Amino acid sequence: MTSTSTALVLVDSLAEPLRDADLELVTIARDLGVVAVVSFDAPAPATLDQLGAYGVARVVELAVDGEPHLTGVAAQALTHVTDGARVLLARATFAHKEVLARLALLSGAGLVIDAAQVREGDGGSVVGAKRVFAGTWDLVCEVRTPLALLTVRPNSVRPSEASDPTTPSVEKVDVPAEEASAAAGGVRLVSRTVHEIDAEAGPALAEAAYVVAGGRGTGGDFAPVRELADALGAAVGSTRDCVDEGWIEHDTQIGQTGVTISPRLYIGAGISGAPHHRGGMQASEVIVAVNSDPECPIFEICDFAVVGDLATVLPQAAAAIRERRG
Ligand SMILES: Cc1cc2nc3c(=O)[nH]c(=O)nc-3n(C[C@H](O)[C@H](O)[C@H](O)COP(=O)(O)OP(=O)(O)OC[C@H]3O[C@@H](n4cnc5c(N)ncnc54)[C@H](O)[C@@H]3O)c2cc1C
């Protein structure tokens, strides 16, 4: 791969400041080539400044005369910018996974879904590493096609500004109505509702850098879990047993039939560490477990084990963090 190869980053919207997960992609892309950000709307001036600070050379607005929220249309539109590009990175959302799978079919490009690490391989290839099968296997996938497509999990790297800021150029590429309509394949988007994340409820679980999760050991009282999450600025997670008991909402469930997370810090309290749960959190960078049973299975995979009653340990930890932060 040459340093002049284009490394594309797909971003949902440039109308507002970018999320950390998008800035992580730009940070990764800088090591793979000259970074161009692609989106379906025009960049706001503040976003353009932000992209410049992160070293983005080019911003491409795909102006689709149709519905870019249909994955077939989005994939077709992206074929306008992939010529000559070495790699295209996107966040590992359900929609992006489908868009990139369709783009892989259209372009013949190799695809890696849910990469946790991305790097340059031998001879100019792109390599994506990921954990699969409920956290029991680590895969390293080398993409040897001229274009590599990867969806990347949040918290893969820490976003960092470029040592050489840029002033990104802005281009608009029109995708005509006939092309968009053909790509829609007879599907019409009837309505689309975006469920905004309640900022006061803390960060979104799937993207959070810090997660505090509670299990059956809470006995249904998640107050200590929420208190520690609040002190850390963390998202709250849970196990399926807690959801089944009706103690907490399903969207907090981590595991095989819930959300898969890879935060920088996972704290699991009153959680035994069943395989179904581990599959969703084992890729966390640092794992802390709080459990009253010194023989519990989660202690086998954690970095720090705290033997104790969560109702005592978590409030003490929250108080210590608050004191340290002033
Ligand atoms: C098909 C299928 C899919 C599943 N998918 C998922 C999934 O996606 N996610 C998931 O989480 N589970 C899933 N499960 C359920 C999973 O197998 C386990 O039953 C579940 O993860 C156990 O939850 P837990 O750790 O909260 O409870 P338990 O296994 O009961 O563990 C509770 C722990 O709390 C500790 N404890 C008790 N009191 C305290 C205290 N005061 N202080 C500190 N520690 C205390 C205990 O020592 C124990 O280790 C699935 C199961 C099936 C069959």
The ligand as an ORCA input file, in Angstrom:
! r2SCAN-3c Opt
* xyz 0 1
  C     -30.009    -19.341     24.411
  C     -29.540    -18.517     25.570
  C     -29.085    -17.243     25.326
  C     -28.629    -16.468     26.387
  N     -28.178    -15.192     26.125
  C     -27.686    -14.462     27.151
  C     -27.169    -13.155     26.922
  O     -27.180    -12.633     25.811
  N     -26.672    -12.475     27.963
  C     -26.636    -12.987     29.238
  O     -26.147    -12.299     30.151
  N     -27.143    -14.216     29.480
  C     -27.667    -14.954     28.477
  N     -28.200    -16.176     28.748
  C     -28.298    -16.601     30.152
  C     -26.967    -17.119     30.699
  O     -26.801    -18.464     30.334
  C     -26.902    -16.987     32.239
  O     -28.031    -17.627     32.787
  C     -26.892    -15.519     32.718
  O     -25.905    -14.807     32.034
  C     -26.603    -15.487     34.199
  O     -26.818    -14.184     34.647
  P     -26.158    -13.669     35.991
  O     -24.680    -13.792     35.899
  O     -26.763    -12.336     36.251
  O     -26.765    -14.653     37.082
  P     -26.109    -15.831     37.892
  O     -25.472    -16.811     37.002
  O     -27.173    -16.322     38.805
  O     -24.953    -15.151     38.737
  C     -25.181    -14.265     39.809
  C     -23.839    -13.988     40.477
  O     -24.003    -12.991     41.460
  C     -23.166    -13.293     42.546
  N     -23.719    -12.579     43.706
  C     -24.851    -12.861     44.397
  N     -25.053    -11.911     45.342
  C     -24.033    -11.019     45.227
  C     -23.701     -9.827     45.919
  N     -24.476     -9.324     46.893
  N     -22.555     -9.166     45.569
  C     -21.747     -9.640     44.579
  N     -22.034    -10.785     43.905
  C     -23.174    -11.447     44.213
  C     -23.217    -14.803     42.657
  O     -22.083    -15.313     43.339
  C     -23.240    -15.209     41.173
  O     -21.916    -15.439     40.678
  C     -28.647    -16.974     27.711
  C     -29.119    -18.273     27.926
  C     -29.564    -19.035     26.874
  C     -30.062    -20.416     27.140
*
